């Protein structure tokens, strides 16, 4: 992403819009953009482990949910301000991710996917079961926020940090190592890359923002219950956002989040089943017809400069032809 | 006598898990594809059986015959239209494809059948005495069919020409190709057989359990636990693990509550993945 007009235009337009919304926009525009930012932050986090390291991660909503509950309980019982609650929630993401990642990421490929698959359901069952702490299915109500703008800017800042961090990663040695793991883990290991350590690192980093955003989202809604905290639709939308935008790319999650927030806004509230089925169709269609996502298509047509992944694929094609 | 009651209940539950896991295992063993939609194919099969029996007023055996065949047909389509096209792609693509398929199936069945619970009262009702415990007939029948189907698959793989071709394709696809086995066709047949087993499992759970479009996700996690604990791709391992997990769930649920009961399965699966990733019997494929 070096001085590409389209890339600068996309990021610039998104930034201007995002900054203008709370000043000029209606309350509706603000809440729409908050929803978009939730998807965006989850997507950038998922992109680290799913896009760069190539690990199919079905457990991200678990961190979101745990963060939501940690934050909500702090706000509810001790009246902790929402920003402090979000910080503690982010830390709780780390605390959960270190042992979980350390254990699970010794597994490869499909085993990791299976291992993480049921986690959110188990945690949801716990949240329902331990109703003395979480108030079970009734949920916890918080004092509604009067002014959403501070929360909005905090979320925007987290999203911006994730974008810049991904851009830095894309141009770093560490990013290259993650891509090496994605392409051939055995070969990466034999080159001396400490694969497990790097994977666990990426996993832990990818857990912080979702947990913090979980807490922020709970504060924004003023309410949390197990189906909201561990919503399968969030997991699904996150994966669709990254896949549609382009896995392992800097701009992919941004592009995907903008497209899918609109779809989400149009359909989720009135036709949830239709929305989820359409998300499924989008994932399936992307896998079949454009596995590199929209950004990949743009790179292919040279609207965007090619990332490393594309160079590597071209090199591979030459090597095969030779 | 709660102890024998739990014992019988656990083993009967395990039989169902064995049937679900068997199809999943078959597909993984041959194609190295993890079919996240397996449970949802089962859910659609169960809902269709309920419609066949309760709405169309046809006898239960019609569902037993028709639904697995329809599931096999669906499997053929999925393999031909989706999975075949991403065979060479990274693993993440097939995982995401079956995951997407699962979502599509769940939500379309909610749109078709509604989100609530249905059932099949009056089919295979009545009870039999087993070890001095009264057990509903439907549970015993589904256990017997599950065991029969699992044995049938084992026989098919171990003793027939087709089975030998399947095993060759799973162990060495290139060698299978040069020995004149049509790898594509074997994969097609395997996937259809696997989805047919999901269909059969769906028909069998319809008279026993409360059926809703989301039951797939509840069962698939348990089926994953079964094939992990038993060792991926190992059929005897999966059968033993299915009985073990059925017992653990029933006993855990009785003594520690339903939440802990199902969480135990998950924890056991994590433990096995970490300590003995080839399964308790050590018969699974290498991770």
Interface residues (C-beta under 8 A of the other chain):
Chain A: X50 X54 X55 X56 X58 X103 X104 X106 X107 X108 X109 X110 X111 X113 X114 X115 X117 X118 X119 X121 X122 X125 X126 X128 X129 X182 X232 X236 X239 X243 X247 X273 X274 X276 X277 X279 X280 X281 X282 X283 X284 X287 X288 X291
Chain B: X28 X32 X34 X36 X82 X85 X86 X89 X90 X91 X92 X93 X95 X96 X97 X99 X100 X101 X102 X103 X104 X106 X107 X108 X110 X111 X217 X218 X220 X221 X224 X225 X228 X232 X257 X259 X260 X262 X263 X266 X269 X270 X273 X274 X277 X287
